[in-house]
Amino acid sequence: MKKATVFNCNNCGYESLKWLGKCPACGGFNSFSEEAKELKKKGGGEYRGFDAGFKTGPLKDVETGRKQRISTGISEADRVFGGGIVKGSLALLGGEPGAGKSTMALAISENVAKSGRKVIYISGEESPGQIKMRADRTGAGSPSLFVASETCVERIAEEIEREKPSLVVVDSIQTVYKDSIDALAGSVSQIKESCAHLMYAAKKTGVPVIIIGHVTKDGSIAGPKMLEHMVDVVLYFESEQINNFKVLRAVKNRFGSTNEIGVFEMGASGITEVASPSKILLDGIKEQKAGSGIVTVMEGTRPLMLEIQALTARRNFGNPQRTVTGVDYNRFLIILAVLEKKMGLSLENQDVFVNVAGGIRIFETGSDLGLAAAVYSGFRNSPVSTKTVYIGELGLDGEVRPVHFMDLRIAEAERMGFERAVIPARSKTGETRIKLERISSIEELKKIIITD
């Protein structure tokens, strides 16, 4: 078998026969590394398909349903997976060093093993003794949970086909190598081929496989971008640096929504799920305060209540400063322009600082009304009730526009003990015990804040 030398981009996996200073695919500079590549004969190939034979069949006869999913035993993780782990799927769990990827994978393995299913946890970074030390700390130790230390992907695939467990975890993909490729483990070619080998093993046997991947300094999965295209599910385990929260977020999911998140808390005994993050984020807040607006944002189908804080300070010289944390900066400038135009705020000589309490970033427009209320209250120094929630989108003409999932947002506010909700006049809502204040324009916000 002949061998050739190729150059692969470490950022996106682009392949070139010669070294390039700039990658034509992703635009990265000095990202090419030299690797050995095998040239296989035409018509050859190691993978012959998922099954021994090839035949087509009616789509309506294909088996699906709940029995195709395996519950992780963690409701927050099941939410992100789309209801559970699909059999025969290949999932990629990424995150920063120390975020808790291995701890999360071990917790999922333990919960699945507790239900009587066989689970194999394969680590290329830790020995079985080191895995046992982490398991003792987190309380894992089910008789159905098996561990091994292996880095050869061919032997891992053979073990999957021989044992046919209910779940396999490979920690991590950067340490796994394919023996037939003359390249170091963690290189672009090794990561791609190892991932492809595990994918075929998962599809052929119907065993779901979770592989753990490290991230680079810019936050993307280390290795080629093609790795994310090959797997079925891509999950990121992020550290929010707030109340020791960890957020499990779906970036790609062929079997569910990518808008769902799971909230966890890291403790001495491992990771525990947070069923009500809104309560923790709003715990201990004063009943009245100036420059505050409580909003309800949607993370998938989950409503999350947050506090937006705003502070204005007079600047006697120089250009006024605009500092925003947690809200889109351009959206913030639009809301400031609407407040100046429609409510007569003179902010040309005011420094404006906006922060979302807890460090969470808001990506939707349903928080526009709460942001406007916080800025107006802070500028007028008028205390507002923190038992009032603001839900609505602002148009450029000052109109307060409806947003999606209004009933879910109001229901979350009611569950959290809020007394009033300021919503768009055109919103359709069901029955609720919360007092609803309907407004159609931003000018009507003035009388609501003054009455507070």
Secondary structure as UniProt FT lines:
FT   STRAND          2..9
FT   TURN            10..12
FT   STRAND          15..16
FT   TURN            24..26
FT   STRAND          32..39
FT   TURN            42..43
FT   HELIX           59..61
FT   HELIX           66..68
FT   STRAND          69..70
FT   HELIX           75..81
FT   STRAND          85..86
FT   TURN            87..88
FT   STRAND          90..95
FT   TURN            97..98
FT   HELIX           101..114
FT   TURN            115..116
FT   STRAND          119..123
FT   HELIX           128..138
FT   TURN            143..144
FT   STRAND          145..149
FT   HELIX           153..163
FT   STRAND          167..171
FT   HELIX           173..175
FT   TURN            179..180
FT   TURN            185..186
FT   HELIX           188..205
FT   STRAND          209..215
FT   TURN            217..218
FT   HELIX           226..230
FT   STRAND          233..239
FT   TURN            243..244
FT   STRAND          245..253
FT   TURN            254..255
FT   STRAND          261..267
FT   TURN            268..269
FT   STRAND          270..273
FT   HELIX           277..281
FT   TURN            282..284
FT   STRAND          288..289
FT   STRAND          292..299
FT   TURN            300..301
FT   STRAND          302..314
FT   STRAND          322..325
FT   HELIX           329..342
FT   TURN            348..349
FT   STRAND          350..356
FT   TURN            357..358
FT   HELIX           365..367
FT   HELIX           368..380
FT   STRAND          384..385
FT   TURN            386..387
FT   STRAND          388..390
FT   STRAND          393..394
FT   TURN            396..397
FT   STRAND          399..401
FT   HELIX           406..415
FT   TURN            416..417
FT   STRAND          420..424
FT   TURN            425..426
FT   STRAND          435..439
FT   HELIX           442..444
FT   HELIX           445..451
//
